[in-house]
Amino acid sequence: MTVTSFWLAGRPAAGDEELTVTHPLDGRVIGTAAVPTPAQVEEAVAAADAVRAEAAALPLHVRAEALAHVSKRLAERAEEVARLITGENGKPLLWARGEVARAVSTFRFAAEETRRWSGSTQRLDTDPAATGRIAYITRVPKGPVLGISPFNFPLNLAAHKVAPAIAVGAPIVLKPAPATPLSALLLGELLAETDLPAGMFSVLPVPNERAGDLVEDPRLPIVSFTGSGPVGWTIRDRVPRKHVTLELGGNAAAVVLPDADLDHAAQRIALFSNYQAGQSCIAVQRVFVDRAVHDAFLSRLVAAVEGLVTGDPWDERTQVGPLVSEAAAERVQAWVDEAVAAGATVVTGGRRDGAAYAPTILADVPADAKVACEEVFGPVLMIRPVDGVDAAFAAVNDSAYGLQAGVFTRNLDIAFRAHRELQVGGVVIGDVPSYRADQMPYGGMKESGVGREGLRSAMADYTEEKVMILTGLPL
């Protein structure tokens, strides 16, 4: 099998070791990736540092055209890329194709935002001492970016690191997840087709145990990390003087109120508790239903969950495939078993087959069970009746996490109250918390992280304001 090169300062390279990528469902080999040596990692970081001034000075049209090229090429190779994602990640083709479409949009949005990336002016003669003075304000890169992307969206979450960096003229070193490096390496291939200068990007599939050297390297003053909370907060603690953006976990809640369309809510919650096999930080995990409609809703939810098509991710009809590994499925099973031992009831599901876990609904879950207070990251949801809006919102907020929440209601007053009171980074009215538009600000509160993604937001996050004052002007 051909070994896929990694990208070292914009050129393909081979290391001394290789990383074998296997399919989660059946273990067959999907591909092999070259692993950079420590000396090659040093070369990549040195190149990013050396090109930082040239990168910051790149004309906007050069950056925008590079980003538009990647968007165009991803669209042209969409089916190939989707099958690569399904191969290394195990997500069904249905969702892999959706991920590619989102990445196409992510790079397109970045190209559009780049062309709008401009300075502003501020008259200073509002004070007599500043007569004849005006300020020209721009945003400049803080420096090269270290992007660390996870396995669950191996293409689009890598895109959310790379695209805003290029947009603002910041070199980036991308470290993809070891389980799913191939999508990111293909992204490097498309970037290499552009006119970006050497050193502007590197894609380095280094093992996680070697990532600490990259995190601590002072030549990479920005760290953008998406992944588990313990790892993310450890990164922030290790480099307190760096600018660190963390997109971490969640245990996303959906609230179903009496005025909701119960059929619609059940279908949406069933699907988006289990899409990506629940391996999304905004997959529905906790469902709080007004007691007045709880029983009617539960019957609809059970029917919707049991109606999902599970199985082979290569099957066009499959909606729920395997988790990323058998070990991940075993952990989910252990958490469910623990909850059941503490008094929870399995309404449906609760079965494991290798790396696959059946879509599962739990009731009567104790508040301190892991499936209630931690991030399951698997196809499991818990449902609980609540008495009114006050109780529902209090239940949502009774969590260490605060990424997104969904509220099924037609009441505009309740919608604005949810936006004001729920301790989350985003509130979705009339739908599940799993909705994300790639151009919008996205991020969490509390243990769900710091900073925001979404192209314009990430571009601001990677930069800082710089002011030039012009003096003696006839304003």
C-alpha positions in Angstrom: 0.0 0.0 0.0 1.2 3.5 -0.9 2.3 5.6 2.0 0.7 9.0 2.2 3.2 11.8 2.6 2.8 14.4 5.2 3.3 18.1 4.4 6.4 19.8 5.5 6.5 23.6 4.9 4.3 23.1 1.8 6.0 20.1 0.3 5.4 16.3 0.6 7.8 14.4 2.9 8.4 11.0 4.3 9.7 10.1 7.8 11.3 7.1 9.4 8.0 5.7 10.7 4.5 5.0 9.4 1.0 5.2 10.9 -1.5 2.5 9.8 -5.1 3.7 9.6 -7.8 1.0 9.9 -11.6 1.0 9.5 -13.4 1.0 12.8 -16.0 -1.5 11.9 -14.0 -4.4 10.4 -10.3 -3.4 11.1 -9.2 -3.5 7.5 -6.4 -1.2 6.5 -7.6 2.0 4.9 -4.2 3.7 4.4 -0.8 4.4 5.7 0.6 7.8 6.6 4.2 8.9 7.0 5.1 10.2 10.5 7.6 13.1 10.8 10.7 12.8 12.8 11.5 15.3 15.6 14.0 16.9 13.2 11.3 17.3 10.6 8.9 18.8 13.1 11.5 21.3 14.0 12.0 22.1 10.4 8.3 22.7 10.0 8.1 25.1 13.0 11.2 26.9 11.9 9.7 27.4 8.4 6.4 28.8 9.9 8.4 31.2 12.0 10.6 32.3 9.1 7.7 33.0 6.8 5.5 34.9 9.3 6.3 38.4 8.0 5.8 37.4 4.4 2.6 35.6 5.3 1.2 38.7 7.1 2.1 40.8 4.1 0.3 38.6 1.5 -2.2 40.6 -0.5 -5.8 39.7 0.4 -6.5 38.5 -3.1 -3.7 35.9 -2.8 -5.1 34.5 0.4 -8.7 34.6 -0.9 -7.8 32.9 -4.1 -5.9 30.1 -2.3 -8.9 29.5 -0.1 -11.3 29.5 -3.0 -9.1 27.0 -4.8 -9.3 24.6 -1.9 -13.1 25.0 -1.8 -13.4 24.3 -5.5 -11.1 21.3 -5.4 -12.9 19.8 -2.5 -16.2 20.1 -4.4 -14.6 18.5 -7.4 -13.3 15.5 -5.4 -16.3 15.4 -3.0 -17.1 11.7 -3.4 -13.5 10.6 -3.1 -13.0 12.7 0.0 -16.3 11.4 1.6 -15.2 7.8 1.1 -11.9 8.6 2.7 -13.7 10.0 5.7 -15.9 7.0 6.0 -12.9 4.7 5.6 -10.8 6.3 8.4 -13.6 7.5 10.7 -16.4 5.0 10.2 -19.1 7.6 9.9 -21.8 6.6 7.3 -21.5 8.0 3.8 -24.6 10.1 4.5 -22.7 12.1 7.1 -19.3 12.0 5.4 -20.8 13.6 2.3 -22.3 16.3 4.6 -18.9 16.9 6.1 -17.3 17.4 2.8 -20.1 19.8 1.8 -19.5 21.8 5.0 -15.8 21.9 4.4 -16.4 23.3 0.9 -18.5 26.0 2.5 -16.0 26.7 5.3 -13.2 27.5 2.7 -15.7 29.5 0.6 -16.8 31.5 3.6 -13.1 32.1 4.5 -12.4 33.4 1.0 -15.3 35.7 1.2 -14.3 37.0 4.7 -10.8 37.5 3.5 -11.9 39.9 0.8 -13.9 41.8 3.4 -11.0 41.9 5.9 -10.1 45.5 6.1 -9.1 48.3 8.5 -11.3 51.0 10.0 -10.7 54.7 10.8 -11.6 56.7 13.9 -11.6 60.4 14.2 -9.8 61.5 17.3 -10.7 65.2 17.3 -13.6 64.6 19.6 -11.1 65.9 22.1 -9.5 69.3 21.6 -6.0 67.9 22.2 -6.4 65.6 19.2 -7.4 68.2 16.6 -6.2 67.1 13.2 -5.6 63.5 14.2 -7.2 60.3 12.9 -6.6 56.6 13.8 -6.3 53.9 11.3 -7.0 50.5 13.0 -6.2 47.1 11.6 -5.9 43.6 12.9 -2.6 41.8 12.5 -1.7 38.1 13.1 -0.4 37.2 16.5 1.9 34.8 14.9 2.0 31.2 13.6 -0.9 28.9 14.7 -0.7 25.4 16.0 -4.0 23.7 15.1 -4.9 20.4 16.8 -7.9 18.7 15.3 -9.9 15.7 16.5 -11.1 12.5 14.9 -14.8 13.0 14.8 -14.8 15.6 11.9 -11.4 14.9 10.4 -11.8 17.3 7.5 -14.1 20.1 8.5 -12.6 20.7 12.0 -9.2 20.8 10.4 -10.6 23.3 7.9 -11.8 25.4 10.9 -8.1 25.7 12.0 -6.5 26.1 8.6 -8.9 28.5 6.7 -9.0 31.4 9.2 -5.2 31.2 9.6 -4.6 31.6 5.9 -7.3 34.3 5.7 -5.5 36.5 8.2 -2.0 35.7 6.9 -0.8 33.5 9.7 1.3 30.3 9.0 -0.2 27.2 10.5 1.1 23.9 11.7 -1.7 21.3 11.8 -1.6 18.2 13.9 -4.5 15.9 13.0 -5.8 13.1 15.2 -3.6 9.9 14.9 -6.8 7.8 14.2 -7.8 9.9 11.2 -4.9 11.7 9.6 -5.7 11.0 5.9 -8.4 13.7 5.4 -6.1 16.4 6.8 -3.2 15.1 4.6 -5.5 15.4 1.5 -6.3 18.9 2.6 -2.5 19.6 2.5 -2.4 18.2 -1.0 -5.0 20.8 -2.1 -3.2 23.6 -0.3 0.0 22.7 -2.1 -1.7 23.4 -5.4 -2.0 27.1 -4.5 0.5 30.0 -4.6 0.9 30.2 -0.8 4.6 30.6 0.1 6.6 27.7 1.4 6.3 27.5 5.2 2.7 28.8 5.2 1.4 25.4 6.2 2.5 22.0 7.4 0.4 18.9 8.2 2.2 16.7 10.7 0.5 13.5 11.9 2.7 13.2 15.0 1.7 10.9 17.9 -0.2 12.5 20.7 2.6 11.9 23.2 4.9 14.1 21.0 2.4 17.0 20.8 3.6 18.6 23.9 6.8 19.9 22.2 4.6 21.7 19.6 2.3 23.1 22.3 5.2 24.6 24.3 7.2 25.9 21.3 7.4 29.7 21.7 7.4 30.2 17.9 3.8 29.0 17.8 2.1 31.7 20.0 -1.5 30.6 19.1 -2.9 27.1 20.0 -6.3 26.2 18.6 -7.4 22.9 20.1 -10.6 20.8 19.6 -10.9 17.7 21.6 -11.3 16.4 25.2 -11.6 18.7 28.2 -8.8 17.2 30.3 -6.3 17.5 27.4 -7.5 21.0 26.5 -7.2 22.5 30.0 -3.8 20.9 30.4 -2.7 22.7 27.3 -3.9 26.0 28.6 -2.2 25.4 32.0 1.1 24.5 30.3 1.3 27.7 28.2 -0.4 30.5 30.2 1.3 33.2 28.1 0.0 31.9 24.8 -3.3 32.6 23.2 -5.2 29.3 23.5 -8.6 28.6 22.0 -10.4 25.5 23.3 -13.4 23.8 21.7 -14.0 21.0 24.2 -16.8 18.7 25.2 -20.4 19.1 26.1 -23.5 17.1 27.2 -25.9 19.0 25.0 -29.5 19.3 26.2 -32.8 19.6 24.4 -35.9 21.0 26.0 -39.4 19.9 24.8 -42.2 22.2 25.9 -46.0 21.6 25.5 -46.4 23.9 22.5 -43.8 22.0 20.5 -44.5 19.9 17.5 -43.8 16.5 19.2 -43.4 14.5 16.0 -40.8 16.9 14.7 -39.0 17.1 18.0 -38.9 13.3 18.3 -37.5 12.9 14.8 -34.8 15.5 15.2 -33.7 14.4 18.7 -33.6 10.7 17.6 -31.4 11.5 14.6 -29.1 14.0 16.2 -28.5 12.0 19.4 -27.2 9.2 17.2 -25.6 10.9 14.1 -21.9 10.4 13.9 -22.7 7.5 16.4 -23.1 10.3 19.0 -19.5 11.4 18.5 -20.2 15.1 18.3 -19.8 17.5 21.2 -23.3 18.9 20.4 -25.0 15.5 19.9 -28.2 15.4 22.0 -27.4 13.7 25.3 -29.9 15.1 27.8 -33.6 15.6 27.0 -35.9 17.4 29.4 -39.6 17.2 28.5 -42.5 19.0 30.2 -44.4 16.5 32.2 -47.7 17.4 30.4 -46.4 15.9 27.2 -43.7 13.5 28.5 -45.5 10.2 27.8 -46.8 11.3 24.4 -43.3 12.5 23.4 -41.5 9.4 24.8 -43.5 7.0 22.7 -42.7 9.1 19.6 -39.1 9.3 20.5 -38.8 5.5 21.0 -40.4 4.9 17.6 -38.0 7.4 15.9 -34.9 5.9 17.6 -35.9 2.3 16.8 -36.6 3.4 13.2 -33.0 4.6 12.5 -31.0 2.6 10.0 -28.0 1.2 11.7 -25.1 -0.9 10.4 -22.6 -0.8 7.6 -21.3 2.8 7.1 -20.7 2.1 3.4 -24.5 1.4 2.9 -26.2 4.5 1.4 -29.1 4.0 3.8 -27.2 3.8 7.0 -27.8 6.6 9.5 -25.9 5.2 12.5 -22.5 3.5 12.1 -19.8 2.3 14.5 -17.8 4.4 16.9 -14.3 5.2 16.1 -13.0 2.1 17.9 -14.1 -1.0 19.8 -12.5 0.5 22.9 -14.8 3.6 22.5 -17.9 1.4 22.3 -16.7 -0.6 25.4 -16.5 2.6 27.3 -20.0 3.6 26.3 -21.3 0.2 27.4 -19.5 0.6 30.7 -21.2 4.0 31.4 -24.6 2.6 30.5 -24.1 -0.4 32.7 -23.0 1.9 35.6 -26.2 4.0 35.2 -28.4 0.9 35.1 -26.8 -0.5 38.2 -27.6 2.8 39.9 -31.2 2.7 39.0 -31.6 3.8 35.4 -33.9 2.0 32.9 -33.0 1.1 29.4 -36.0 2.1 27.3 -34.4 0.9 24.1 -31.0 -0.1 22.9 -28.2 -0.8 25.3 -26.4 -3.4 23.2 -22.9 -3.5 21.8 -21.5 -5.4 18.8 -17.8 -4.8 18.4 -17.3 -1.1 17.7 -21.0 -0.5 17.1 -23.4 0.5 19.9 -27.2 0.4 19.4 -29.0 3.8 19.7 -30.0 3.9 23.3 -32.6 5.8 25.4 -32.2 5.8 29.2 -34.8 6.9 31.8 -34.6 7.4 35.6 -30.9 8.2 35.3 -29.4 9.3 38.6 -28.1 12.9 38.4 -24.5 11.8 39.3 -24.3 9.0 36.7 -21.6 9.6 34.0 -24.2 9.5 31.3 -26.0 12.5 32.9 -23.1 14.7 34.0 -20.2 13.8 31.6 -19.9 13.7 27.8 -21.0 10.2 26.6 -19.7 10.7 23.0 -21.7 7.8 21.9 -25.3 7.1 20.7 -27.0 7.4 24.1 -29.5 9.9 25.4 -31.3 10.2 28.8 -34.8 11.6 29.1 -36.4 13.2 32.2 -39.8 14.9 32.8 -39.7 18.4 34.2 -42.4 20.7 35.6 -42.4 23.8 33.5 -39.9 26.2 31.9 -38.2 27.1 35.2 -37.4 23.5 36.0 -36.3 22.8 32.4 -33.9 25.6 32.2 -32.5 24.8 35.7 -31.9 21.3 34.5 -30.1 22.4 31.4 -27.8 24.7 33.5 -27.1 22.0 36.0 -24.1 20.9 34.1 -20.3 21.6 34.1 -20.6 22.1 30.4 -22.2 24.8 28.3 -21.8 24.4 24.5 -25.2 24.5 22.9 -28.8 23.8 23.8 -32.0 23.3 21.9 -35.5 24.4 22.9 -38.5 23.2 21.1 -41.1 25.9 21.5 -43.2 28.3 19.4 -43.3 31.0 22.1 -41.1 34.0 21.3 -40.9 35.2 24.9 -39.6 31.8 26.0 -37.1 31.8 23.1 -35.6 35.1 24.2 -35.7 34.0 27.8 -33.8 30.8 26.8 -31.2 33.0 25.1 -30.8 35.1 28.2 -30.8 32.4 30.9 -29.2 29.3 29.5 -25.5 29.1 30.3 -24.4 27.9 26.8 -22.6 29.4 23.9 -25.5 28.9 21.5 -29.3 28.4 21.9 -31.2 26.8 19.0 -34.9 27.5 19.0 -37.2 25.0 17.4 -34.4 22.4 16.8 -31.7 20.3 18.3 -28.5 21.8 19.8 -26.6 19.8 17.2 -27.2 22.5 14.5 -24.1 24.5 13.6 -23.6 26.9 10.7 -19.9 27.1 9.8 -19.9 30.8 9.4 -21.5 31.6 12.8 -19.7 32.1 16.1 -19.3 28.7 17.7 -18.0 27.8 21.2 -18.9 27.2 24.8 -19.0 28.4 28.3 -17.8 26.7 31.5 -16.0 23.4 30.9 -16.9 23.5 27.2 -13.9 25.8 26.4 -12.9 29.4 25.6 -12.9 31.3 22.4 -15.0 31.0 19.3 -14.7 29.4 15.9 -16.7 30.4 12.8 -14.6 32.1 10.2 -14.9 35.8 11.1 -14.8 34.9 14.8 -11.6 32.7 14.4 -10.0 35.4 12.3 -10.5 37.9 15.1 -9.2 35.3 17.6 -6.0 34.8 15.6 -5.2 38.5 15.4 -4.9 41.7 17.5 -5.6 45.3 16.9 -2.8 47.6 15.7 -3.2 51.4 15.4 -1.6 54.1 13.3 -2.3 57.7 14.2 -2.1 60.3 11.4 -1.4 63.8 12.6 -2.0 67.3 11.2 -4.9 66.4 8.9 -7.4 69.0 7.7 -10.4 67.0 9.0 
